[in-house]
């Protein structure tokens, strides 16, 4: 497909008051855009394809935002928005807006974005199609946890957050009292139910799934070797976003052929069950008895090279630019598609 001359609008989320900051090829990124390496990287690659690139930072959906999008008249949108109104739960709304405007965009459709961000609903769907997930209970705000049917240790997290928000080195608990303390923290700080899960001891993997139909691009094993003694081997919020914390994924993961095949089969099946599209990153744990569990599905992940997608691409024998090219082509093929996201679900 010829990409030269096509117009792509890159959308990313800003923080602060509900305004917008639009740039052209000749203008500089604003300070928020500069801080997001994926925005810069994607813009550079798209321009190498010969595409006309515009960048729009948004904090919320306003008449002005809609007008700016319509004036740009993009052939497609590269959707890097992870939040609206400073809430990650709102990321599905920008995809919904693009559906209404009938502009093809990268990544998963609104329902998949919302479903994956609700940990309870996501687990229920995965479990219904036979995909193992850690046993868990949900504790509504103001209520006490009933964990008599779960086996210690436990991990406690907010039910509707991503990027490891609400997860610290203290989020793994052994006793009822510790679980209650963590649940109260989630209720008070995030104003939402808490999810109490059985903590799965074992190796953790990050799995990049891409394409339509989906395939596993690469599997990386999380290296917890530098985790301080006595701390649980988990990816806390600080471990994910603090560059001084040495927790990272090693690609390709050292797996036997049989286990690799089971991880790949589980990841693809989960991708289809949730209705994902184009690219996702999954957190998967393999227990000490070699059972494969899906922990989280990030339907709108950071796809910057340093976030692991470049290493995943290399593990698959392609370049990061090849990965972006495939995403762009698949998105443009959806232009004028009357079926919307109806064909994204497969179990």
C-alpha positions, 0 to 999 in steps of 0.5 A, a space after each residue: 500500500 502506498 503511504 506517501 502523501 497520506 495524512 496521519 494525526 498522532 493523538 496523545 494525552 496531556 495533563 492539566 486543564 482541558 485545552 489542546 496543543 496542535 503542532 505541524 511538521 514545522 513546529 516544535 512539540 510542546 513540552 508534554 509531547 517531548 516527554 513522550 518518546 513514542 510520540 517523537 519516534 512514531 512521528 519520525 518513522 511516519 515521515 520516513 514513510 512519506 506521510 504528512 504528520 500532525 500531532 495533537 495533544 488533548 486533555 479532554 473532548 471538546 468542540 474545539 478538539 473535534 473541530 481541529 480533527 475535522 480540519 486536519 482531515 486525517 486519513 488515519 489517527 495513530 492513537 497514543 491517548 492513554 487517558 482523558 480528564 487525567 483518568 485512565 478509565 476514560 481512554 476508551 472515549 477517544 477511540 469512541 469519538 474516532 468511531 463516530 467520526 469514522 476515522 480509522 485509528 490504531 489500536 483496540 476499539 472502545 469496548 476492548 479498551 474499557 473491558 481490559 481496564 476493568 480487571 474483574 470483567 476482563 478476568 471473567 471473560 478470560 475465565 469463560 473461554 478457559 484461560 487461567 487467571 489467578 483466583 480473586 475477590 473484589 472488595 467494594 468501597 467501604 466493605 471488608 475483604 472475604 478471602 477465605 476461599 483464596 490461598 495466601 500470599 495475596 496481591 492487592 490492586 485497584 480494579 480500574 487502573 493501568 501502568 501498575 498504578 496502586 501497586 507498591 513493593 508492599 502490595 503482596 500480603 500474607 495475612 487477613 490484617 495486611 490485606 485489610 490495610 491494603 484494601 483500605 488504601 486502595 479505597 481511600 486513594 483511588 475511590 474504587 473497589 480493590 481486587 485481591 488476587 492469589 499471588 502466583 509464585 513463578 516466572 513473569 513474562 511480557 508478551 507482545 501480540 500484534 496483527 489482525 489476525 493476531 500473532 505473538 511478536 515476542 516474549 520477554 522474561 522479567 528479570 527480577 535478579 536485582 530486586 532487594 532481598 525480602 521484597 516480592 518479585 513484582 513490577 510495582 509502579 515505581 519499578 515500571 516508571 523509575 529508570 533507576 530501578 533495574 527491572 526489565 524484560 529479557 528478549 527472547 525469553 528462555 523457554 522450552 518449545 512446549 512452554 513457549 507454544 502454550 504461552 503463545 496460544 494463551 496470549 493469542 486466545 486472550 487477545 481474541 476473547 477481549 476483542 483486541 486489535 493491532 497490538 497489545 502487551 500482556 503480563 503472564 506468569 508461569 507458576 512453579 507447576 508450569 501453569 500459564 496465567 494471564 495477569 493483565 492485558 494492556 490494550 493501549 501499551 507504551 509502544 516506544 522502542 525502549 518499552 520492549 516492542 523493539 526487542 520483541 520485533 527483533 526477536 521476531 526477525 523484523 525491525 521496529 519500523 517494520 512493526 509500525 509499517 504493518 500497524 499503519 497499513 492495517 489501519 488504513 485498510 479499515 478506512 470505510 469499513 462498515 463493520 466497525 469492530 464487530 469482527 474483532 471477537 473470536 473465541 
